[in-house]
Amino acid sequence: MPHTIPLKRPLDDAGLPTRQLTEPELPASVTAPEGDATPYHHPAFVRVEPGHFEGDLVYYFTGFTGRESEPAVLTAAYADETLTHAQVRELSRQYRSAGVLWSHARLYLLAVPLLHQAVPVWNEWTAARDELRMVFSEFWTTADSRWKAQLLRLTDAETAAKQAARKWDDIAVQLAKLADDQVHVAGYDNELPLSDVAQVAGLDIRGWDICHVDEYTPPFNRPTPLVYDLNSEIKQQRERLTEVASLAGDVAASA
């Protein structure tokens, strides 16, 4: 079955090169002759039809695997003076539509294997995070004579959590880059969320910590997103322990 892509709004002429059309001025009642745009159609193009709403167009394509080159109007089409401005504009719309479908296919092609690889990494992170929180919570029931041993357990849990957080951010940035590439080609109106890709692949990634790709290149040597959040949580835990130790020292000093 041919793949289709409806345009949500008519495209403007942004990006089309300006050139002086060679067609002579004709009376309004006479239509300028058109050249043959067929050689410049995308190889997967089938046809275009009006959509349900005025100004809408539905493009039909045979389909994309994501392994093709990114759709782009052939340079020769812009140099072909037998084509009218309307024909060149129509080619631009056709290739924009092809680009949307191609970007979706490419995201499925590249993201699905990476999503499967990310599952155990995410599980490792959540297990390390939960262990850290459990060890910290056990201070409420740890005898005074066991606090130093518990502190050692806490620092071990911090180290494991930091390693797991770094591993997660390493794979999350790859997923974020793929998502950003897809939007760069298709635009936000035709964004394909990673959660939708994962659902088709039989995965539930709700709750996964994947930020915008820009957040993985923070300024001033700031840690990557998950590591940053973890460091903040560890800081709060240590501040609480310091507060308790200070209070305990005050009580001992006054006794």
C-alpha positions in Angstrom: 0.0 0.0 0.0 1.4 3.4 -0.9 2.5 5.6 2.0 0.8 9.1 2.1 1.6 12.3 3.8 -0.9 15.1 4.2 0.4 18.7 4.5 -1.2 20.4 7.5 -0.8 23.8 5.9 0.3 25.1 2.5 4.0 25.5 2.3 5.4 28.9 1.4 8.3 29.5 -1.0 11.0 29.8 1.6 14.2 28.1 0.4 13.3 28.3 -3.3 16.0 30.1 -5.4 14.8 33.3 -7.1 15.4 33.4 -10.8 13.9 35.4 -13.6 11.3 33.3 -15.4 11.9 33.2 -19.1 8.2 32.8 -20.1 6.9 35.8 -21.9 4.2 37.9 -20.3 0.8 36.4 -21.4 -2.7 37.8 -21.1 -4.6 36.7 -18.0 -6.8 34.4 -20.0 -3.8 32.5 -21.4 -2.0 29.8 -19.3 1.8 29.7 -19.6 3.1 26.5 -21.0 4.6 24.1 -18.5 7.6 21.9 -18.9 7.9 18.3 -17.9 8.6 18.0 -14.2 8.4 14.2 -14.2 12.1 13.6 -14.4 12.5 15.5 -11.2 10.0 13.6 -9.1 11.2 11.7 -6.1 11.7 8.0 -7.1 9.1 6.9 -4.6 6.5 9.5 -5.6 3.2 8.1 -6.9 0.7 11.0 -7.1 -0.7 14.0 -5.3 -4.4 14.6 -4.6 -6.4 17.4 -2.9 -7.1 16.8 0.8 -10.3 17.1 2.7 -9.8 20.8 3.5 -9.2 23.7 1.1 -5.5 24.1 0.4 -4.6 20.6 1.8 -2.7 18.2 -0.4 -2.1 14.5 0.1 1.1 13.0 -1.4 1.3 9.3 -2.1 4.7 7.4 -2.1 5.6 3.8 -2.4 7.3 3.9 0.9 10.6 4.5 2.7 13.0 2.3 4.6 15.1 5.1 6.1 18.2 3.8 4.3 17.7 6.1 1.4 19.4 9.5 1.1 17.5 12.4 2.6 15.0 13.6 -0.1 16.1 16.8 -1.8 14.9 18.5 -5.0 17.4 17.9 -7.8 19.5 21.0 -8.5 18.8 20.5 -12.2 15.1 21.3 -11.5 16.0 24.8 -10.4 18.1 25.4 -13.5 15.4 24.0 -15.9 13.9 27.1 -17.4 11.1 25.1 -19.0 9.6 24.6 -15.6 7.3 27.3 -14.2 7.6 28.8 -10.8 4.5 26.8 -9.7 6.1 23.6 -10.9 9.3 24.2 -8.9 7.2 25.1 -5.9 5.2 21.9 -6.3 8.4 19.9 -6.4 9.5 21.5 -3.2 6.3 20.5 -1.5 6.6 17.0 -2.8 10.1 16.6 -1.5 9.2 18.2 1.8 6.4 15.5 2.2 8.8 12.8 1.2 11.2 14.1 3.8 8.6 13.7 6.5 8.0 10.1 5.7 11.7 9.4 5.3 12.5 10.9 8.6 9.9 8.7 10.3 11.3 5.6 8.6 14.9 6.5 9.5 14.0 7.1 13.2 12.4 3.7 13.4 15.4 2.1 11.6 18.0 3.7 13.9 16.2 4.2 17.2 14.6 0.7 17.7 17.9 -1.2 18.1 19.2 1.6 20.4 16.0 1.5 22.5 16.4 -2.2 23.1 20.0 -1.6 24.1 18.9 1.1 26.5 16.5 -1.1 28.5 19.1 -2.9 30.7 21.0 0.4 31.1 17.9 2.1 32.4 17.1 -0.8 34.7 20.7 -0.7 36.0 20.2 3.0 36.8 16.9 2.7 38.6 18.2 -0.2 40.6 21.3 1.9 41.7 19.1 4.9 42.4 16.7 2.8 44.6 19.7 1.2 46.4 21.1 4.7 47.2 17.7 5.9 48.6 17.2 2.7 50.6 20.7 2.9 52.2 20.1 6.6 53.1 16.7 5.8 54.6 18.2 3.1 56.8 20.0 5.8 58.9 16.7 6.3 60.6 17.0 2.8 62.1 20.7 2.4 62.3 22.2 2.3 65.9 24.8 4.9 66.7 27.5 2.3 66.9 26.8 1.3 63.3 26.8 4.8 61.7 30.3 4.6 60.3 29.6 1.3 58.6 26.4 2.7 57.2 28.3 5.7 55.9 30.6 3.3 54.0 27.6 1.6 52.5 26.2 5.0 51.5 29.4 6.1 49.7 29.5 2.7 47.9 25.9 3.3 46.8 26.8 6.8 45.6 29.6 5.5 43.5 27.4 2.8 41.9 24.6 5.3 41.2 27.0 7.8 39.6 28.4 5.2 37.3 24.9 4.0 36.3 23.8 7.6 35.7 26.8 8.3 33.4 26.1 5.1 31.4 22.5 6.2 31.0 23.3 9.7 29.9 25.7 8.2 27.3 22.9 6.3 25.6 20.2 8.9 26.2 22.2 11.5 24.3 22.3 9.1 21.3 18.5 8.8 21.4 18.1 12.5 21.9 20.2 13.1 18.8 18.1 10.8 16.7 14.9 12.5 17.8 16.4 15.9 17.1 17.5 14.8 13.6 14.0 13.7 12.8 12.5 17.0 13.8 15.2 18.9 11.9 14.0 17.2 8.7 10.3 17.1 9.3 9.6 20.1 11.6 7.8 20.0 14.9 4.4 19.7 13.2 5.5 16.3 12.0 7.5 15.1 15.0 7.5 11.4 15.8 8.0 11.0 19.5 10.4 8.3 20.7 7.6 7.0 22.9 5.6 6.2 19.8 8.6 4.4 18.2 9.2 2.4 21.4 5.5 1.4 21.6 5.6 0.0 18.1 8.8 -1.9 19.1 6.9 -3.3 22.1 8.7 -1.2 24.7 7.3 1.1 27.4 9.7 4.0 28.0 7.4 6.1 30.1 9.6 7.6 32.8 12.8 7.3 30.9 15.0 10.4 31.5 15.8 11.6 27.9 16.3 15.4 27.6 16.7 17.6 24.6 20.0 17.0 22.8 21.3 20.4 23.7 21.2 19.6 27.4 23.9 16.9 26.9 26.5 19.6 26.0 26.1 21.8 29.1 28.4 24.9 29.5 31.0 25.4 32.2 31.7 21.7 32.6 28.3 21.1 34.2 27.5 17.4 34.4 25.1 15.7 32.0 21.4 15.9 33.0 20.9 12.7 35.0 24.3 13.0 36.7 23.5 16.6 37.6 20.2 15.5 39.2 21.9 12.7 41.1 24.6 15.0 42.4 21.9 17.3 43.7 20.1 14.4 45.5 23.4 13.2 47.0 24.2 16.8 48.2 20.8 17.0 50.0 21.4 13.6 51.7 24.8 14.6 52.9 23.6 18.0 54.2 21.0 16.2 56.2 23.6 13.8 57.7 25.9 16.7 58.5 23.0 18.5 60.2 22.2 15.4 62.3 25.9 14.9 63.2 26.1 18.5 64.3 23.1 18.2 66.5 24.4 15.0 68.0 27.7 16.8 68.7 26.0 19.6 70.4 24.1 17.2 72.7 27.2 15.4 73.6 29.0 18.6 74.3 26.3 19.8 76.7 26.1 16.6 78.6 
